[in-house]
Amino acid sequence: STKFTVKVSREIAAQDTEKLLQTFKLVKRETENITVWTDEFKIRKFDNVNDYLKWFVSFRVGRYDDRKEYILRSLSAEKDKMDEEIRFIKLYLKRSKVWSEALNKDIISELEAAKFTRIDELLSIRVSRLTGEAIEKMQKQIAEIKSEIEILLKKTAQDLYKEDLNECKLWFILRWFDFSVEEACRNSSSDSHAGEPDRIAGLLEEAAVALEELRSRLLFPPVL
């Protein structure tokens, strides 16, 4: 065996055996400190897993506030874009004969006076999309976006976090289910399990219903 000789000061040498073992890191801790990098690129230590989880959940919830604001801005921008496109198509359908004989700079001036902001993009829209049908389609899309915005505004950061956690639960359950089916199919390939495919087909049909019910419970848990 290898032996080491360590020279220390009198103060350290005077310590009892237990203290010396702790000083030289020779005592195994029942629980280890958890050390992580924070979002501010600083090292932070936690005494136990529970303290770390409390900090992590608080940190994640804060990011979901940011995420919610980003999604709301994106949806609003998409809605505003379609609103302007609808307004442009309506103007085009009203002014198409006049514009067909007008100079491009005159059309641009008219659009600027009407407070359009994406003039180059609007003028590049194909004629086949400048129709009442296109307006109707976008109006339906705008209604869907408004509904998304209303639903999102009612949700808290905690709600969004729970939804993602539920999705993770469902993903792991589905992966386990896929693995179980693959195993059953491999076992049924032998002659001694000739009747297995029919039984597995029945199980798959039952499982599809059960998984759909599970998905509903996970994504929309009952209010307690």
FIBASE-78795 format. One record per residue (C-alpha): x, y, z; residue number from 1. Coordinates in steps of 0.001 Angstrom, whole numbers, plus 524288, in hexadecimal, padded with zeros to 5 digits. Layout:
residues N
ATOM     x     y     z   i
ATOM     X     Y     Z NUM
...
***
This chain:
residues 224
ATOM     x     y     z   i
ATOM 80000 80000 80000   1
ATOM 80424 80E0E 7FDE7   2
ATOM 806E6 816AE 809A1   3
ATOM 806E0 82587 809D7   4
ATOM 80D3B 82E67 813AD   5
ATOM 8065F 83B7C 8156A   6
ATOM 80CB4 846AC 81CB6   7
ATOM 80347 84FF2 8237A   8
ATOM 8039D 85ADB 82D6B   9
ATOM 802D5 85844 83BF9  10
ATOM 7F4D9 85D7B 83C36  11
ATOM 7F048 85389 8324C  12
ATOM 7F818 8488F 83878  13
ATOM 7F153 84B4C 84565  14
ATOM 7E3EE 84880 83FAC  15
ATOM 7DCFD 83BE6 8433A  16
ATOM 7DC0C 830C4 8398A  17
ATOM 7CE44 83413 834D1  18
ATOM 7D1EA 84233 83222  19
ATOM 7DE2A 83E06 82ACA  20
ATOM 7D665 834C0 8223C  21
ATOM 7CD17 83FDD 81EC5  22
ATOM 7D868 84937 81C21  23
ATOM 7DEAC 83FE2 81261  24
ATOM 7D1A1 83C3D 80C21  25
ATOM 7D2BD 82E1C 810A5  26
ATOM 7C4E3 82D43 815D6  27
ATOM 7BA4F 828D8 80C7D  28
ATOM 7AE5E 83178 80D39  29
ATOM 7A0F6 82B32 80D75  30
ATOM 79C71 835C5 80404  31
ATOM 7A4DC 83D9D 7FAC9  32
ATOM 7A402 84C27 7F84F  33
ATOM 79E0F 84FB2 7EB2F  34
ATOM 7A5B5 859E1 7E3A4  35
ATOM 7A006 8601C 7D75E  36
ATOM 7A212 86B7E 7CE2D  37
ATOM 79720 87578 7CF38  38
ATOM 7913E 87D28 7C3F4  39
ATOM 79A44 8884F 7C803  40
ATOM 7A625 87F83 7C599  41
ATOM 7A912 87EA0 7D413  42
ATOM 7ABC1 87268 7DC04  43
ATOM 7A1BA 86F69 7E674  44
ATOM 7A1D5 86485 7F080  45
ATOM 7961A 85DBE 7F679  46
ATOM 79648 8557E 802C4  47
ATOM 78C90 84B8E 7FDAC  48
ATOM 78407 847B4 7F22F  49
ATOM 777CE 84E0E 7F7B5  50
ATOM 77E50 85B6B 7F89E  51
ATOM 78342 85A09 7EAC0  52
ATOM 775E0 85610 7E591  53
ATOM 76F55 86198 7EC48  54
ATOM 778FF 86ADD 7E5D9  55
ATOM 77804 86425 7D8AA  56
ATOM 76917 86457 7D85D  57
ATOM 7690A 872B4 7DC1F  58
ATOM 772E3 8757D 7D156  59
ATOM 76B28 86DBE 7C72A  60
ATOM 75E49 87451 7CAAC  61
ATOM 764C4 88178 7C854  62
ATOM 768E7 87D07 7BAC9  63
ATOM 75AEE 878F6 7B7D5  64
ATOM 756A9 886EE 7BA6F  65
ATOM 76066 88B0A 7AFF5  66
ATOM 75B9B 88049 7A700  67
ATOM 74D6A 88462 7A8C6  68
ATOM 75099 8927A 7A53C  69
ATOM 75845 88E05 79939  70
ATOM 74D1A 88570 79456  71
ATOM 74349 89069 79684  72
ATOM 74BC8 899E9 78ECD  73
ATOM 74D74 89002 783CF  74
ATOM 73EE0 88D3A 782F6  75
ATOM 73B92 89BB6 7832E  76
ATOM 74589 89E73 7787C  77
ATOM 73FF8 8937D 7701E  78
ATOM 73229 898A6 7721A  79
ATOM 73637 8A6A4 76EAE  80
ATOM 73CF1 8A1B5 7626D  81
ATOM 730BC 89ABC 75DA8  82
ATOM 72821 8A650 7615A  83
ATOM 7305A 8AF0E 758AB  84
ATOM 73069 8A51C 74DA8  85
ATOM 72185 8A44A 74E26  86
ATOM 720BD 8B321 74DC5  87
ATOM 729DF 8B349 74206  88
ATOM 7221A 8A8FA 73A9B  89
ATOM 71585 8B062 73CE2  90
ATOM 71BE5 8BCC9 737CB  91
ATOM 7216B 8B57D 72C14  92
ATOM 71418 8AFC4 72893  93
ATOM 70E8C 8BD88 7293E  94
ATOM 719A1 8C452 721EC  95
ATOM 71EBA 8B9B7 718B2  96
ATOM 719DB 8C071 70C37  97
ATOM 71FBE 8CD78 7102A  98
ATOM 72C92 8C72F 71474  99
ATOM 72DC6 8BFBA 707A7 100
ATOM 72FFC 8CCD7 700D8 101
ATOM 73745 8D3C4 70BDA 102
ATOM 745E7 8D567 70DB4 103
ATOM 74C44 8CD22 7181B 104
ATOM 750AE 8D923 71FBC 105
ATOM 742B4 8DE2B 72016 106
ATOM 73DD4 8D135 72594 107
ATOM 74880 8D192 72FF3 108
ATOM 744D5 8DF71 7339B 109
ATOM 7369F 8DB71 7350B 110
ATOM 73A5E 8D002 73DD0 111
ATOM 74322 8D8A8 74619 112
ATOM 737F8 8E255 747BC 113
ATOM 72F3F 8D709 74C0D 114
ATOM 7394B 8D39A 756C3 115
ATOM 73DAB 8C682 75135 116
ATOM 74ABB 8C22C 756F8 117
ATOM 74EF5 8B66D 74EC7 118
ATOM 74D16 8BC73 7416C 119
ATOM 75785 8B4E5 739E3 120
ATOM 752C9 8A7FF 73F8B 121
ATOM 74499 8AB24 73CA9 122
ATOM 74762 8AEFD 72EA4 123
ATOM 74E72 8A202 72C88 124
ATOM 74268 899EA 72FE2 125
ATOM 73E13 89192 7246D 126
ATOM 73197 89600 71DBA 127
ATOM 72BAC 88886 7201F 128
ATOM 72C0C 88B8C 72ECC 129
ATOM 7254F 898BC 72D7E 130
ATOM 717AC 8930E 72EAE 131
ATOM 70BED 892E9 73794 132
ATOM 70EE9 88496 73A41 133
ATOM 71C46 88861 73F8A 134
ATOM 715E1 89284 74853 135
ATOM 70C66 88872 74DC3 136
ATOM 7176F 87EDF 75069 137
ATOM 71F7F 888FF 757B8 138
ATOM 713C2 88D7A 75F8D 139
ATOM 71238 87F93 76487 140
ATOM 720B2 87F1A 767E1 141
ATOM 71F99 88C0B 76F28 142
ATOM 71421 886B2 776FD 143
ATOM 71C6E 87AED 77ACA 144
ATOM 727C1 883B4 77EC8 145
ATOM 71EBD 88C24 7870F 146
ATOM 719ED 87FD5 78DC2 147
ATOM 727FC 87B7F 7905A 148
ATOM 72B33 888C9 79614 149
ATOM 71F41 8888E 79EF2 150
ATOM 722A6 87AEE 7A3E9 151
ATOM 730EE 87E6E 7A612 152
ATOM 72D90 88AE9 7AD6A 153
ATOM 725C9 882E3 7B73E 154
ATOM 73149 879D4 7B9EF 155
ATOM 73BDB 87C4F 7C3F7 156
ATOM 74A2C 878BF 7C2A7 157
ATOM 74772 86D6F 7CBE8 158
ATOM 73CA5 86880 7C2DC 159
ATOM 745E1 86860 7B736 160
ATOM 75066 86164 7BF1A 161
ATOM 746C0 856EE 7C397 162
ATOM 74218 854CC 7B5A7 163
ATOM 74FFD 85238 7B115 164
ATOM 75274 84909 7BC91 165
ATOM 745FD 841AE 7B926 166
ATOM 74A80 840A2 7AB17 167
ATOM 75752 83AE1 7B01A 168
ATOM 74FD0 830DB 7B820 169
ATOM 747E9 82D15 7AC33 170
ATOM 7542C 82C17 7A3C6 171
ATOM 75AA9 82299 7AD47 172
ATOM 74E3E 81A7F 7AE5C 173
ATOM 74D18 819A9 79F8A 174
ATOM 75B70 815BC 79E3D 175
ATOM 75971 80B09 7A864 176
ATOM 74D39 8067C 7A159 177
ATOM 7544D 805F2 79435 178
ATOM 75F30 7FDF6 79A51 179
ATOM 75564 7F482 7A066 180
ATOM 74E71 7F282 79363 181
ATOM 75B5A 7F01E 78C56 182
ATOM 75EF9 7E5E6 79673 183
ATOM 751BD 7DF41 79522 184
ATOM 752EA 7DF1C 7864B 185
ATOM 7607A 7D90F 786FC 186
ATOM 75BA3 7CE94 79059 187
ATOM 74FEF 7CB8A 78798 188
ATOM 7588A 7C8D2 77BBD 189
ATOM 75B73 7BADC 7802A 190
ATOM 752BD 7AF43 77C5C 191
ATOM 74F13 7AD24 78A92 192
ATOM 74835 7BA5F 78A90 193
ATOM 740BE 7B922 77DDE 194
ATOM 73477 7BF46 7836F 195
ATOM 73B62 7CAF2 7896A 196
ATOM 739E8 7D4C2 77E09 197
ATOM 72B02 7D4A1 77F30 198
ATOM 72BC2 7D66B 78DE1 199
ATOM 7358E 7E19B 78C64 200
ATOM 72CD3 7E838 78247 201
ATOM 721CA 7E817 78C25 202
ATOM 72A94 7ED6D 796B9 203
ATOM 72F24 7F854 78DC5 204
ATOM 72125 7FC6E 78B18 205
ATOM 71E1E 7FCBB 799AB 206
ATOM 72ACE 803DB 79C85 207
ATOM 727D4 80E72 7927E 208
ATOM 71B3A 811CD 799C2 209
ATOM 721F5 81148 7A6FD 210
ATOM 72D21 819F6 7A266 211
ATOM 723BC 82427 79D15 212
ATOM 71CC1 82486 7AA3B 213
ATOM 729EA 82577 7B10B 214
ATOM 72E10 8309C 7A850 215
ATOM 721B8 8381D 7ABC9 216
ATOM 72403 8361E 7BA4E 217
ATOM 7323C 83A30 7B981 218
ATOM 7303B 84651 7B13D 219
ATOM 723B3 84A94 7B7CC 220
ATOM 72487 845C4 7C5E8 221
ATOM 71858 8475C 7CE76 222
ATOM 71788 85362 7D70E 223
ATOM 71883 84F76 7E56D 224
***
